[in-house]
Amino acid sequence: MSTNLQGRTIAFLVAPDGIEQVELTEPWNAIQQAGGTPRLVSTKPGHAQGRNHLEKADTFPVDATLDEVSVDDFDGLSLPGGVANPDFLRMQEKAVAFVRGFFEAGKPVTAICHAPWTIVEADMVRGRTLTSWPSLKTDIRNAGGTWVDEEVQVCTAGPNVLVTSRKPDDLKAYCRQSIEIFAG
């Protein structure tokens, strides 16, 4: 499978605060190194606050808000974790609709750590197998998905490919699989 992302644009959907920084920066850098263009999409303009667990880390400039973009603008979607990031996003109907739109369009989606919470809210885990931070296991099962404790899980059930991973320790495998599915 190709790992060249030349000409591909990947949306990174984040809340204004609470992003686990390494779960944003490592996949972002992997996409750039593969020749792709990552774009930071948020609910508000300005900057998004990264976190190292609960401690404030760096801020990142938002490229566009949800009001300014559509699923058609992107070739795939990456959802960084952090507890607060997906917890905020799953309460924002525009964010949930944006995530759902990638599934409905058959475009690849990646999610790490707590990020599958937003996918659960979008009702897109039914019939799929995924992994996450262990505390999401019951939420995923209650939403009709199958939860597994794996470093990375690639699910091809449904119209698109979904790559999920558990935690920052899994980032190397997560980034490798993400690049492969975004390359198509």
KAPE-V738381 format. One record per run of one state. SS is the DSSP state (2 for helix, 1 for strand, 0 for the rest). FROM is the first residue (numbers start at 1). LEN is the number of residues. If there is no record, write none. Layout:
BEGIN
SS/FROM/LEN ; SS/FROM/LEN
END
This chain:
BEGIN
0/1/8 ; 1/9/6 ; 0/15/2 ; 1/17/4 ; 2/21/13 ; 0/34/3 ; 1/37/6 ; 0/43/4 ; 1/47/6 ; 0/53/2 ; 1/55/7 ; 0/62/2 ; 1/64/2 ; 2/66/3 ; 0/69/2 ; 2/71/3 ; 0/74/2 ; 1/76/4 ; 0/80/3 ; 2/83/7 ; 0/90/3 ; 2/93/12 ; 0/105/3 ; 1/108/5 ; 0/113/3 ; 2/116/6 ; 0/122/7 ; 1/129/2 ; 0/131/3 ; 2/134/9 ; 0/143/3 ; 1/146/2 ; 0/148/4 ; 1/152/4 ; 0/156/6 ; 1/162/4 ; 0/166/2 ; 2/168/16 ; 0/184/1
END
